[in-house]
Amino acid sequence: MDTHDIVYLSINILHKAKQNGIVILTFPSHCIHKLKPLYRSVYGPLKHYYNIACNESQMKNPGKPMTIYDVAENLGEAFPRAFICENIIVGYRVSGIYLMDRNIFRDDEFLSAFVTDRPEPMPE
């Protein structure tokens, strides 16, 4: 999910999760670069392997423009190379979620980002 995605959970879902030992984590806005595990360790390799697949496709079919079907095929080649257990586990480790590490980030990394504290633009 992206930072603008909002998920609403019913109280029944929360109770069921608690009864089954499931901990639901929420991520604050503007923290993707630190907290979201897949952003930290999987999407970079996915982009890398996707670019390799695109380059190989272009080399096999010179002059042929890429279509939506090529995107799906190239992603199909890249996905299993990037979404491997090791990458996923590393993402959870470096974000401090698994194994729970409350000291994974320094205090200065929680300072506010003033770039987002701009006044709203005035309509013309």
C-alpha positions in Angstrom: 0.0 0.0 0.0 1.1 3.5 -0.6 1.0 6.3 2.0 -2.3 7.6 0.7 -4.0 4.2 1.1 -6.4 4.0 4.0 -7.6 0.7 5.4 -10.6 0.6 7.7 -10.7 -2.4 10.0 -13.9 -3.4 11.8 -13.8 -4.1 15.5 -14.7 -7.8 14.7 -11.5 -8.1 12.6 -9.4 -6.5 15.3 -10.9 -9.0 17.9 -10.3 -11.9 15.6 -6.7 -10.9 15.0 -6.1 -10.5 18.8 -7.7 -13.9 19.5 -5.3 -15.5 16.9 -2.2 -13.8 18.1 -2.0 -11.5 15.1 -0.4 -8.1 15.6 -1.6 -5.5 13.2 1.0 -2.8 12.4 0.2 0.6 10.9 2.7 2.9 9.3 2.6 6.6 9.7 2.5 8.8 6.5 5.8 9.8 4.9 7.8 6.9 6.5 8.0 4.5 3.5 11.7 5.0 3.2 12.2 3.6 6.8 9.4 1.4 7.8 7.8 -0.4 4.9 9.7 -3.7 4.6 9.2 -4.4 0.9 10.2 -0.9 -0.1 13.5 -1.5 1.8 14.5 -4.8 0.3 12.3 -6.1 -2.6 11.2 -3.2 -4.8 14.8 -2.2 -5.7 15.7 -5.7 -6.9 12.4 -5.9 -8.7 13.2 -2.8 -10.6 16.7 -4.1 -11.4 15.5 -7.5 -12.7 12.6 -5.8 -14.6 15.1 -3.6 -16.4 17.2 -6.6 -17.2 14.2 -8.4 -18.6 13.2 -5.3 -20.7 16.7 -5.0 -22.1 16.8 -8.7 -23.0 13.4 -8.4 -24.6 14.6 -5.4 -26.7 17.8 -7.3 -27.7 15.7 -10.3 -28.9 13.2 -8.1 -30.8 15.1 -5.1 -32.1 12.9 -2.3 -33.4 9.7 -3.8 -31.9 8.0 -1.3 -29.5 7.1 -2.6 -26.1 3.4 -3.1 -25.4 1.4 -3.8 -22.3 1.8 -7.5 -23.0 5.6 -7.1 -22.8 5.3 -5.3 -19.5 3.4 -8.3 -18.0 5.9 -10.8 -19.4 8.9 -8.9 -18.2 7.4 -8.4 -14.8 6.7 -12.2 -14.7 10.4 -12.8 -15.2 11.5 -10.3 -12.6 9.0 -11.0 -9.9 10.3 -14.5 -8.8 13.9 -13.2 -8.8 13.1 -10.3 -6.5 10.4 -11.7 -4.2 12.6 -14.3 -2.5 12.6 -15.2 1.1 16.0 -13.7 1.8 15.0 -10.3 0.5 11.7 -10.2 2.3 13.3 -11.2 5.7 16.0 -8.5 5.2 13.2 -5.9 4.7 11.5 -6.8 7.9 14.9 -6.9 9.8 16.1 -3.4 8.6 12.7 -1.8 9.3 12.9 -3.1 12.9 9.8 -5.2 12.7 11.4 -8.7 12.7 13.1 -9.4 15.0 11.6 -6.5 17.0 14.3 -3.9 17.4 13.1 -0.7 19.0 16.5 0.9 18.6 16.9 0.4 14.8 16.5 4.1 14.2 18.3 7.1 15.7 16.3 9.8 17.4 17.3 12.3 14.7 15.6 10.2 12.1 12.3 11.0 13.6 12.7 14.8 13.2 9.9 16.5 11.2 10.3 17.0 7.5 9.6 20.7 7.0 9.3 20.2 3.2 5.7 18.9 3.8 4.8 21.9 6.1 4.2 24.4 3.3 1.1 26.5 3.2 -1.6 25.4 0.8 -1.4 27.2 -2.6 -3.9 30.0 -3.1 -6.4 29.5 -5.9 -5.9 31.9 -8.8 
